[in-house]
Amino acid sequence: MSCKSLLSASLLCALTACASLAPLPVKPGDPSACAERRADRVLFGMNSPDGPVSEAQWQAFLAEFVTPRFPAGLTVYQAKGQWRGDSGQVEQEDSRAIDLIHEDTAEERKRVVEIADEYKRRFKQEAVLIVSAPARACFAQQSARTKTAG
């Protein structure tokens, strides 16, 4: 490969990478516009001193405690986790994770902590992990033109 070809390929790679990091377009009044938000992932172990948290118990916790605090929506994942508890032993267990994207206010942050605290209380957990980061959230919605064409 010639030096000129290598330079061209490198430049193309660099430009492509920069383009992929460009912010999504924001149009005033567009419902798909982006907004600065906070992303919280809350991780829950499904083992408890009283035995595994059942699917019915988990669904009740979501319905009674989580959804009322974040009625606009959330995402739930099933996972396998491990951590070192108070016993000093690495424990492996089924887990659940909830992703919450919300406005970054003291009230919204408080709601996330309330969810973790209630889970610890209800299911006698040593800990619940909360991972937080600033986020830019954008809804990619179907345009009116696309809706009528389909």
Buried (B, 14 or more C-beta within 10 A) or exposed (E): EEEEEEEEEEEEEEEEEEEEEEEEEEEEEEEBBBEEBBBBBBBBBBBBEEEBBEEEBBEEBBEEBBEEBBEEEBEBEEEEBEBEBEEEEEEEBBBBBBBBBBEBEEEBBEBBEEBBEBBBEBBEBEBBBBEBEEBEBBEEEEEEEEEEEE
